[in-house]
């Protein structure tokens, strides 16, 4: 789970790309240590992984000298075939020409049958012929018998490939995939699809148990986010992700599940599916907030969940719409009037991306005309980053663009922009530039808290209002601003509640000073103070009222009614005087670039009670998806993968992929599969084969 700070690539005019790489703590370090785990392949001898040729591929790494004195030792493990022209391995039946050098026979024994001349060695056990393959584990055997050691390395590599590329299992049914491997080694056997599916289900089960164990160790509140999409099979899926802040003030994030929402895919089905997952991980009483995609069904499902949690009195719970989706929808309203012009520019950019000659001419002209530096391929996606790139090119490199179009007849005059279109591009580019800066800041911010995002959304609302009220705005832009205003107001109405207020003020960069006016309320501040005093003022720390215990004992455990009232007033007075929230809010906000979690880590000793509240409330997510996945071309790849996945592999492949990417161990039957070691073996075998072939070639030349 590595997200860290990133920047917008290059200067203005360069490809619009966000690379968020927040430096959060890896979940790998948090995984429970299972007593069943066995170290994998750490000390085994290099062996052929089944991709080399049947005769020359089975070699050991260079540096292991041939021993001519061992000739008779090698030969006793081979028998001469009746035709007198070949020898056959007594272990596996592999045949070699009678003229094959004894050194090659020795390499066959070392690679195919490690331990043939000794006992107690580490070997790689192959999968049984039944439906369940065995993982690659360390075994100690008294003596290797004559049974063949079949290698499953290739199939485990294919599993890794399927997961990282998010490919459907049907990919493995392509006959020419297997033919390609058989071309390299005719003995290769790819598992049937059913076997791959069974292995993936078991890997999914093993890794999900690790996720459950991790979440059981979480002592703070957690938040969840919901994302929805429909596959090519017209199946609605919901991904559920959990976030929290650990005791070291590191942000943690893990995918819980990807669930099929049953027909009719309404609010009730979403609610029941969500509750089932929360109970599976035993976190239904830890959830503080839920961020959804702002669809009516998801909103209603969250409302039902809140009612249930309020009835059970399990603690505060709130739900908010995704700010990134709202902002994306607002921007699309603005772009709608200029979409035909943007499409024309995009066609030109696609032609440049496809032609090295045209792109080089464009770079040459922009240099000559001093119209900026442009990095190819340019972002031509239909997402916000690509659309703004189109406006940027037409606005900042208009002369170069026109020169290139006129030079190449194949582009056609249809791509030339007329004066009206150029004017529209200029107006829209100037209007949307603050929007682009806003999305860039949200995408590249290490921790885009709800307070910071509300601060940006408030700025967007101000920009929309200014456009509507400006005398210089054309009517078509004012009309677009009407729809933008409606969506911005709807978001503000949904997000304004006491819990988002508390989460916002606990961001040391925001506090009360930068709270949007629509959220800033004296009533909210009093409710925040009351919530803090009720739930956090005595947590793990002796209560202030504890100082009255001695007097109560002296009074025999009973006090007068008047004394009880007086003590309540004294408690209130002392609480106000020592109120951490009051002290925190009285100090000026931190600067915007401040690392929020690092700030609280440093200041938690100053605010021991308030920091516990901040750890809970700062988990509230402003967006239901990573902003860069929505605004950038990266989202196209994600959508393509999700859309093409079949039902039988969507949950397993996408969940395993997410878990491995955030640092969790790839496990089968609770045992780690060491892919790094597998790759080392493959590299060693390839290097040895190359050296062997090179030596043979030198001999022929001599």
Secondary structure, 3 states (H helix, E strand, C coil): CCEECCCECCCCCCCCCECCCEECCCHHHHCCCCCCCCCCCCCCCCCCCCCCCCCCCCCCCCCCCCCHHHHHHHHCCEEECCCCCEEEECCCCCEEECCCCHHHHHHHHHHHCCCCCCCCCECCCCCCCCCCCCCCCCCECCCCCCCCCCCCHHHHHHHHHHHHHCCCHHHHHCHHHHHHHHHHCCCCCCCCHHHHHHHHHHHHHHHHHHHHHHHHCCCCCEEEEEEEEECCCCCEEEEEEEEEECCCCCEEEEEEEEEECCCCCCHHHHHHHHHHHHHHCCCCCCEEEEEECCCHHHHHHHHHHHHHHHHHCCCCCEEEECHHHHHHHHHHHHHHHHHHHHHHHHHHHHHHHHCHHHHHHHHHHHHHCCCCCCCCCCCCCCCHHHHHHHHHHHHHCHHHHHHHHHHCHHHCHHHCCCHHHHHHHHHHHHHHHHHHHHHHHHHHCCCCEHHHHHHHHHHHHHHHHHHHHCCCCCHHHHHHHHHHHHHHHHHHHHHCCHHHHHHHHCCCCCCCCCCCCCCCCHHHHHHHHHHHHHHCCCCCCCCHHHHHHHHHHHCCCCCCHHHHHHHHHHHHHHHHHCCHHHHHHHCCCCCCCCCHHHHHHHHCCCCHHHHHHHHHHCCCECCCCCHHHHHCCHHHHHHHHHHHCCHHHHHHHHHHHHHHHCCCCCEECCEECCHHHHHHHHHHHHHHHHHHHHHHHHHHHC
